[in-house]
Amino acid sequence: MVRPVLRRGGALVVVLALAGCGSGPSREDFLQEANAVCAQHRETIEAAASQVLAGGSLPSPEQFGRLTMQTIVPELTAQFRELGELEAPEDLTDDVEAYVAQGEGVVAQLKQDPSLIADAANFTELNEKATQTGLSDACSVGPE
């Protein structure tokens, strides 16, 4: 940003306002954007899960497997990729990178064994990392 600060004898003296350059987004701005990413993917997952759970009976293991492989894994893959592409403020960079790496590991485990989605305990550590980072419940993974 260029701001005029002083006029003398017709000459314009300007100062480049460099405050904030290179400091990245604020913590609040980053968390707002990150939480919006999570909310978008969570909405898609919840809509698909609602269809599988409709009717009042528990889905079969095959139905849970299809939900996991056709919706949950692709949505979480996209979520962690998008979160990894966001510019985090310096004080959150390490936490965000750790959360994304851990989330990618969870997705890899789900690809190997889709039945893991049924047990919330499989996601405790990841969800605790999300909370420590300041992310909303929309960034939590697994059943509630």
C-alpha positions, 0 to 999 in steps of 0.5 A: 500500500502506498500512502502520501504522508507529506507534501513539500514544494510540490513534491510528494513524499510517499512511504510504503506501508510495509507493516504486515508484509510477509506475516501471512494471514491472521490467526482468526482469518486462517481459522475462519477459512480452514473451518469453512473448508472442513464444514464444506466437506463435513456437509457432504459426508453428513448428507451421504451418511444420512442417506445410508442411515435412513430407515432407522436400521443400522447399515450393513458393513458393506454399506459402511464400506461403500460410504467410507470409500465412495464419500468419506475417503474422497472428501477427507482427502480433498479436505486435508489437501485444501487445508495443506494449501492454505497459508497458516500464520507462523504461530500455527504452521507446525500445528497445521502441518502436523494435523494435515499429515496425521489426517492423511495418515488416517485416510490411508488407514481408512483406505486399507480398512474402511471398517475403522470409520465405525469406531470414534476411538480411531480418530481421538488423537487426530481430533484432539490435534484439531482442537489444539490447533483451534479448528472447529468441530467441523474438522473432527473426523469419525462418528460423534 
